[in-house]
Amino acid sequence: MKLSDVIFINSFPTLDLHGYDRDSARVKILEFISDNIVMGNEFITIIHGVGSGTLRREVDETLRKNRNVVEHQIFRANNGCTIVRLVKFK
């Protein structure tokens, strides 16, 4: 499945970054990715909100640099969250 095929995100593990600053958000994102790789989850959701866009940009930058992220994009039904596809280890 590709990210463009995703319609419902309710069943994906979710990280809510409301209230975090950029540095704390980066640490939480990396921990969340690591935990979900260990658990074998292929798709995750990160809620960053709309606001000024600071957290959205931090999420994007952190995900682009992470080798465990296959692809990511803003969820088309809610531009305050990003859906992420992680590498799948067997």
PyMOL commands that place a pseudoatom at each C-alpha (Angstrom):
pseudoatom trace, name=CA, resn=MET, resi=1, chain=A, elem=C, hetatm=0, pos=[0.000, 0.000, 0.000]
pseudoatom trace, name=CA, resn=LYS, resi=2, chain=A, elem=C, hetatm=0, pos=[1.168, 3.525, -0.789]
pseudoatom trace, name=CA, resn=LEU, resi=3, chain=A, elem=C, hetatm=0, pos=[0.512, 6.607, 1.315]
pseudoatom trace, name=CA, resn=SER, resi=4, chain=A, elem=C, hetatm=0, pos=[-1.735, 8.025, -1.391]
pseudoatom trace, name=CA, resn=ASP, resi=5, chain=A, elem=C, hetatm=0, pos=[-4.018, 4.986, -0.891]
pseudoatom trace, name=CA, resn=VAL, resi=6, chain=A, elem=C, hetatm=0, pos=[-4.547, 5.672, 2.833]
pseudoatom trace, name=CA, resn=ILE, resi=7, chain=A, elem=C, hetatm=0, pos=[-8.063, 6.806, 3.703]
pseudoatom trace, name=CA, resn=PHE, resi=8, chain=A, elem=C, hetatm=0, pos=[-8.381, 6.018, 7.425]
pseudoatom trace, name=CA, resn=ILE, resi=9, chain=A, elem=C, hetatm=0, pos=[-5.592, 6.664, 9.905]
pseudoatom trace, name=CA, resn=ASN, resi=10, chain=A, elem=C, hetatm=0, pos=[-7.395, 5.776, 13.132]
pseudoatom trace, name=CA, resn=SER, resi=11, chain=A, elem=C, hetatm=0, pos=[-5.733, 2.370, 13.386]
pseudoatom trace, name=CA, resn=PHE, resi=12, chain=A, elem=C, hetatm=0, pos=[-2.180, 3.727, 12.984]
pseudoatom trace, name=CA, resn=PRO, resi=13, chain=A, elem=C, hetatm=0, pos=[-0.016, 4.432, 16.031]
pseudoatom trace, name=CA, resn=THR, resi=14, chain=A, elem=C, hetatm=0, pos=[-0.136, 8.184, 16.628]
pseudoatom trace, name=CA, resn=LEU, resi=15, chain=A, elem=C, hetatm=0, pos=[2.214, 10.741, 18.137]
pseudoatom trace, name=CA, resn=ASP, resi=16, chain=A, elem=C, hetatm=0, pos=[0.653, 14.066, 19.105]
pseudoatom trace, name=CA, resn=LEU, resi=17, chain=A, elem=C, hetatm=0, pos=[3.201, 16.904, 19.203]
pseudoatom trace, name=CA, resn=HIS, resi=18, chain=A, elem=C, hetatm=0, pos=[0.875, 19.663, 20.435]
pseudoatom trace, name=CA, resn=GLY, resi=19, chain=A, elem=C, hetatm=0, pos=[2.688, 21.610, 23.132]
pseudoatom trace, name=CA, resn=TYR, resi=20, chain=A, elem=C, hetatm=0, pos=[6.202, 20.511, 22.124]
pseudoatom trace, name=CA, resn=ASP, resi=21, chain=A, elem=C, hetatm=0, pos=[8.972, 22.812, 20.974]
pseudoatom trace, name=CA, resn=ARG, resi=22, chain=A, elem=C, hetatm=0, pos=[11.120, 21.929, 17.941]
pseudoatom trace, name=CA, resn=ASP, resi=23, chain=A, elem=C, hetatm=0, pos=[13.926, 20.187, 19.837]
pseudoatom trace, name=CA, resn=SER, resi=24, chain=A, elem=C, hetatm=0, pos=[11.618, 18.130, 22.054]
pseudoatom trace, name=CA, resn=ALA, resi=25, chain=A, elem=C, hetatm=0, pos=[9.513, 17.230, 19.034]
pseudoatom trace, name=CA, resn=ARG, resi=26, chain=A, elem=C, hetatm=0, pos=[12.582, 15.962, 17.153]
pseudoatom trace, name=CA, resn=VAL, resi=27, chain=A, elem=C, hetatm=0, pos=[13.540, 13.680, 20.052]
pseudoatom trace, name=CA, resn=LYS, resi=28, chain=A, elem=C, hetatm=0, pos=[9.979, 12.358, 20.384]
pseudoatom trace, name=CA, resn=ILE, resi=29, chain=A, elem=C, hetatm=0, pos=[9.719, 11.689, 16.640]
pseudoatom trace, name=CA, resn=LEU, resi=30, chain=A, elem=C, hetatm=0, pos=[12.964, 9.702, 16.603]
pseudoatom trace, name=CA, resn=GLU, resi=31, chain=A, elem=C, hetatm=0, pos=[11.889, 7.674, 19.653]
pseudoatom trace, name=CA, resn=PHE, resi=32, chain=A, elem=C, hetatm=0, pos=[8.460, 7.058, 18.121]
pseudoatom trace, name=CA, resn=ILE, resi=33, chain=A, elem=C, hetatm=0, pos=[9.983, 5.840, 14.851]
pseudoatom trace, name=CA, resn=SER, resi=34, chain=A, elem=C, hetatm=0, pos=[12.410, 3.568, 16.681]
pseudoatom trace, name=CA, resn=ASP, resi=35, chain=A, elem=C, hetatm=0, pos=[9.664, 2.074, 18.869]
pseudoatom trace, name=CA, resn=ASN, resi=36, chain=A, elem=C, hetatm=0, pos=[7.420, 1.415, 15.873]
pseudoatom trace, name=CA, resn=ILE, resi=37, chain=A, elem=C, hetatm=0, pos=[10.228, -0.212, 13.893]
pseudoatom trace, name=CA, resn=VAL, resi=38, chain=A, elem=C, hetatm=0, pos=[10.757, -2.617, 16.807]
pseudoatom trace, name=CA, resn=MET, resi=39, chain=A, elem=C, hetatm=0, pos=[7.007, -3.316, 16.972]
pseudoatom trace, name=CA, resn=GLY, resi=40, chain=A, elem=C, hetatm=0, pos=[6.889, -3.975, 13.229]
pseudoatom trace, name=CA, resn=ASN, resi=41, chain=A, elem=C, hetatm=0, pos=[4.456, -1.178, 12.348]
pseudoatom trace, name=CA, resn=GLU, resi=42, chain=A, elem=C, hetatm=0, pos=[4.686, -0.040, 8.752]
pseudoatom trace, name=CA, resn=PHE, resi=43, chain=A, elem=C, hetatm=0, pos=[2.479, 3.084, 9.020]
pseudoatom trace, name=CA, resn=ILE, resi=44, chain=A, elem=C, hetatm=0, pos=[2.398, 5.751, 11.710]
pseudoatom trace, name=CA, resn=THR, resi=45, chain=A, elem=C, hetatm=0, pos=[0.756, 9.154, 12.126]
pseudoatom trace, name=CA, resn=ILE, resi=46, chain=A, elem=C, hetatm=0, pos=[2.337, 12.282, 13.553]
pseudoatom trace, name=CA, resn=ILE, resi=47, chain=A, elem=C, hetatm=0, pos=[0.013, 15.110, 14.597]
pseudoatom trace, name=CA, resn=HIS, resi=48, chain=A, elem=C, hetatm=0, pos=[1.742, 18.482, 14.441]
pseudoatom trace, name=CA, resn=GLY, resi=49, chain=A, elem=C, hetatm=0, pos=[-1.197, 20.831, 14.020]
pseudoatom trace, name=CA, resn=VAL, resi=50, chain=A, elem=C, hetatm=0, pos=[-1.476, 23.695, 11.573]
pseudoatom trace, name=CA, resn=GLY, resi=51, chain=A, elem=C, hetatm=0, pos=[-0.447, 26.773, 13.576]
pseudoatom trace, name=CA, resn=SER, resi=52, chain=A, elem=C, hetatm=0, pos=[2.567, 28.701, 12.320]
pseudoatom trace, name=CA, resn=GLY, resi=53, chain=A, elem=C, hetatm=0, pos=[4.039, 25.641, 10.586]
pseudoatom trace, name=CA, resn=THR, resi=54, chain=A, elem=C, hetatm=0, pos=[7.124, 25.378, 12.823]
pseudoatom trace, name=CA, resn=LEU, resi=55, chain=A, elem=C, hetatm=0, pos=[6.361, 21.842, 14.000]
pseudoatom trace, name=CA, resn=ARG, resi=56, chain=A, elem=C, hetatm=0, pos=[5.285, 20.738, 10.512]
pseudoatom trace, name=CA, resn=ARG, resi=57, chain=A, elem=C, hetatm=0, pos=[8.631, 21.865, 9.109]
pseudoatom trace, name=CA, resn=GLU, resi=58, chain=A, elem=C, hetatm=0, pos=[10.498, 20.117, 11.937]
pseudoatom trace, name=CA, resn=VAL, resi=59, chain=A, elem=C, hetatm=0, pos=[8.542, 16.899, 11.323]
pseudoatom trace, name=CA, resn=ASP, resi=60, chain=A, elem=C, hetatm=0, pos=[9.308, 17.075, 7.597]
pseudoatom trace, name=CA, resn=GLU, resi=61, chain=A, elem=C, hetatm=0, pos=[13.015, 17.734, 8.146]
pseudoatom trace, name=CA, resn=THR, resi=62, chain=A, elem=C, hetatm=0, pos=[13.362, 14.967, 10.739]
pseudoatom trace, name=CA, resn=LEU, resi=63, chain=A, elem=C, hetatm=0, pos=[11.547, 12.428, 8.549]
pseudoatom trace, name=CA, resn=ARG, resi=64, chain=A, elem=C, hetatm=0, pos=[13.565, 13.327, 5.431]
pseudoatom trace, name=CA, resn=LYS, resi=65, chain=A, elem=C, hetatm=0, pos=[16.807, 12.641, 7.298]
pseudoatom trace, name=CA, resn=ASN, resi=66, chain=A, elem=C, hetatm=0, pos=[15.705, 9.342, 8.850]
pseudoatom trace, name=CA, resn=ARG, resi=67, chain=A, elem=C, hetatm=0, pos=[16.832, 6.223, 6.973]
pseudoatom trace, name=CA, resn=ASN, resi=68, chain=A, elem=C, hetatm=0, pos=[13.925, 4.197, 8.405]
pseudoatom trace, name=CA, resn=VAL, resi=69, chain=A, elem=C, hetatm=0, pos=[11.338, 6.387, 6.664]
pseudoatom trace, name=CA, resn=VAL, resi=70, chain=A, elem=C, hetatm=0, pos=[10.344, 5.150, 3.210]
pseudoatom trace, name=CA, resn=GLU, resi=71, chain=A, elem=C, hetatm=0, pos=[7.954, 8.023, 2.482]
pseudoatom trace, name=CA, resn=HIS, resi=72, chain=A, elem=C, hetatm=0, pos=[5.863, 10.616, 4.267]
pseudoatom trace, name=CA, resn=GLN, resi=73, chain=A, elem=C, hetatm=0, pos=[3.232, 13.165, 3.340]
pseudoatom trace, name=CA, resn=ILE, resi=74, chain=A, elem=C, hetatm=0, pos=[0.650, 15.497, 4.820]
pseudoatom trace, name=CA, resn=PHE, resi=75, chain=A, elem=C, hetatm=0, pos=[-2.609, 13.571, 5.212]
pseudoatom trace, name=CA, resn=ARG, resi=76, chain=A, elem=C, hetatm=0, pos=[-4.998, 14.859, 2.562]
pseudoatom trace, name=CA, resn=ALA, resi=77, chain=A, elem=C, hetatm=0, pos=[-8.029, 14.864, 4.885]
pseudoatom trace, name=CA, resn=ASN, resi=78, chain=A, elem=C, hetatm=0, pos=[-6.236, 16.804, 7.659]
pseudoatom trace, name=CA, resn=ASN, resi=79, chain=A, elem=C, hetatm=0, pos=[-3.268, 19.055, 6.945]
pseudoatom trace, name=CA, resn=GLY, resi=80, chain=A, elem=C, hetatm=0, pos=[-2.429, 19.077, 10.669]
pseudoatom trace, name=CA, resn=CYS, resi=81, chain=A, elem=C, hetatm=0, pos=[-1.009, 15.569, 10.538]
pseudoatom trace, name=CA, resn=THR, resi=82, chain=A, elem=C, hetatm=0, pos=[1.564, 13.631, 8.562]
pseudoatom trace, name=CA, resn=ILE, resi=83, chain=A, elem=C, hetatm=0, pos=[1.358, 9.955, 7.666]
pseudoatom trace, name=CA, resn=VAL, resi=84, chain=A, elem=C, hetatm=0, pos=[4.583, 8.004, 7.487]
pseudoatom trace, name=CA, resn=ARG, resi=85, chain=A, elem=C, hetatm=0, pos=[5.549, 4.687, 5.916]
pseudoatom trace, name=CA, resn=LEU, resi=86, chain=A, elem=C, hetatm=0, pos=[8.468, 3.005, 7.665]
pseudoatom trace, name=CA, resn=VAL, resi=87, chain=A, elem=C, hetatm=0, pos=[10.821, 0.309, 6.424]
pseudoatom trace, name=CA, resn=LYS, resi=88, chain=A, elem=C, hetatm=0, pos=[9.468, -3.145, 7.087]
pseudoatom trace, name=CA, resn=PHE, resi=89, chain=A, elem=C, hetatm=0, pos=[11.947, -5.603, 8.547]
pseudoatom trace, name=CA, resn=LYS, resi=90, chain=A, elem=C, hetatm=0, pos=[11.098, -9.278, 8.333]
for i in range(1, 90): cmd.bond("trace and resi %d" % i, "trace and resi %d" % (i + 1))
show_as sticks, trace
zoom trace
